[in-house]
Amino acid sequence: MNFIKQIFSKPSVQQKQSQPKNQNSDFSIFDPQYTQVRLRDAKLLIKDMKKLEEVLKFQPESINEQLKRCYALHIILSSDQYQVIDKVILSCEQNHIKPVALNTQAKTAVTTNINQTCQIMSDQQMIATQFQNSMYLNVSDQLQLYEQIHQNESEFMKIYFNYIQRITQNSDIYNSCKFHQYPYQEESLNRKLQFVWLFKIINMLNFNLGFIPYLQFSFNHKTQNSFIIKDIAYLIYKDCLMEYGFLRNEITDMIESYSQLQIRDSLQFYELVLIMLEINKKMQIFYNLRQNFALNTSSVRDIKWFTVEKKQLIEIENFISKAKLLNTAQFKKSLMVPTQKILMENLQKVMQDPTLMENSFLKEPTTSKNIKKINELMYSPLNSKQIRMSNHSRQQSKN
């Protein structure tokens, strides 16, 4: 009876004071009782550099801890607090933020318990054989489903960690999309640099769209990590909108003046158009998933889609077909090698008029290879005979 009273009795004030207070309690990023990151804790990292330093040095031991830390860093990187952003970037460059080493003990324990349950069921030799088989299959299916969920969340965690590193390594690309402008003025004027920049943004966007299969699987299976994954999905979706909007605006402007582009630039422009049409399909899938990660879908603004009318697309394709033919012809022309007949004609012209020396093929560098070629043309029996015949004909014409 006294034992039961002790269980339900409230601890005294002295007992409360004697209990050590955990410094990480009530801080959702460190506290394992929280499966999500509270917004106020994420904002605290922007104001408190000491707390940010603790998060950067913190080594997670589980999927949930790693997802919470990366989520908090993602919020910082998407902000406009450049001093804090530089701190995160520097920490990544110094390799302070490391991937988590997953502890497989929990998974092994679950697998062992299920196997033991199956063994006990087999030992007891249940009377209903059909019921026994169905129970075994259910336990086996549950084990397989658990492994699939664990693998999906583990892969998602690794990819999300890599994405945070990508943002820090390509902060110029990320910030240019954030403000919808090129980091340097010359890149908006130089077509070559402009295309390079747009293809870099496409790589970032395609990487983000690679999260879709993992999110689809996670939304269909609820676990303790489901809430933080939904929060992460919201940030990734906003990044996709940001990068997609930049690409849409730039390529749409090119469509209005594509006929003025040079041949090689027009080919790259056409490639951008085709890539954006494929990205449209993936963005539509992500757009349809909004109800899974946004409590209020109206809070996620609608997408202004990249569109090309069918008639206009046909005109672009016809223009590009002509550009490809011209580009092929110019390429072949650049590869043309003068024949022996052309070389002989040029040589005869030079011998008749030495003033043509500067504009003739003899203007090539006087390398040993060129000297050998000229000697072969001048002193071969066949060529010398042709030269004597031409000199003889000129002598007769003078007479």
C-alpha positions, 0 to 999 in steps of 0.5 A, a space after each residue: 500500500 505504501 508503495 502505491 502511495 509513493 508512486 502517486 505522491 507528488 515529489 517534495 520541493 527539495 526533491 525537485 530542487 535536487 533533480 539536475 536540470 537538463 540544459 537542452 530541455 525545452 529546446 526542440 532541436 536537442 530535446 528528443 521529446 520534440 519530433 519537430 523544430 519550434 519556429 521560435 527555436 529556429 529564430 533564436 539561432 539567428 539572434 544567439 550566435 552561441 546557440 548556433 555554435 552549439 547546433 553546428 557542433 552538435 552530432 546527431 545520433 538518430 534520423 529525427 535529430 539530423 532532420 531537425 538540425 538540417 531543418 533549422 539550418 535550412 531556415 537560416 540559409 533561406 533568410 536574409 541574415 547574411 552574418 549568420 548565413 556566412 557562419 553556417 557556410 564557414 562551418 560547412 567548409 570546415 567540415 564541422 557539419 557531418 552526416 549522422 552515423 545511424 544506430 541500427 540497434 533499434 532496427 535489430 531489436 524490432 527484427 529480433 522481437 518479431 522473429 521471437 514472436 514467430 518462433 513462440 507461435 510455432 512452438 505453441 503449435 496453434 490449433 488453427 493452422 490457417 490462423 497461424 499462417 495468416 498471423 505469420 504473414 502479417 508479422 512478416 509483412 510488418 517487418 518488411 514494411 518497417 524496413 522500407 520505411 526505415 530505408 526511405 527515411 534514411 535515404 531522405 535524411 542523407 539527401 537532405 543533408 547533401 542538399 544543405 551542403 549544396 546550398 552552402 557550396 552554391 550560395 551565389 546561385 541560391 541567393 540569385 534565385 532568392 532575389 531574381 537577379 544575376 550576382 554580376 551585371 555582366 552575366 545578364 549581358 553576356 549570353 554565354 555566362 547567362 546560359 551557364 548560370 541558367 543550367 546551374 539553376 536547373 541542376 539545383 531545381 532537378 535535385 530538389 525535385 528528386 525529393 518527390 518519390 521519398 515524400 510520396 512514400 513518407 506521406 502514405 506511412 505515418 511515423 514519428 518523423 512524419 511531422 518534421 518531414 512535412 515541415 522540410 517538404 514545405 521549405 523544399 517546395 518554396 525553394 523549387 518555386 523560387 528557382 522555377 520562377 527565375 528560370 521561367 522569367 529568363 526563358 520567357 524573355 528569350 522566347 520573345 527574341 530567339 530569332 536574334 540569337 546566334 546559331 550556337 546560342 539558339 541551340 542552347 535556348 532550345 535545350 532550355 525550352 525542352 528542359 523547362 517543359 519536362 520540369 513542368 511535369 515534375 512541378 505539377 506533381 509537387 504542386 498536387 502534394 501541397 495538401 500533405 505538407 501545408 495545413 492551408 494550401 492557400 498559404 502556398 501561392 499558386 504557380 505561374 507556369 511556364 507556357 509555350 503555345 503549340 504554334 509558337 513551339 512549332 515555329 521555334 522547332 523549324 527555326 532550330 532545324 535551320 540553325 542546326 543545318 547552318 551550324 553543320 555546314 559551318 562546322 564542315 567548312 572549318 574542317 575542309 583540308 586543301 587538296 593537292 590541286 589547290 596547293 599547286 594552283 596557289 604555288 603557281 600564283 606565288 611564283 608568278 607574282 611574289 607579292 601574293 606571298 603575304 596572302 598565300 598559304 605560305 603565310 603559315 608558320 615555317 615549321 619543318 612540316 610545312 617546309 617538307 610539304 613545299 619541297 615535295 611540291 616543288 622538287 617532285 618529278 611530276 610537279 617540276 615537269 608541270 612547272 617547266 611546261 607552264 614556263 615554256 608556255 609563258 615563253 612562247 606567248 612572249 615570243 
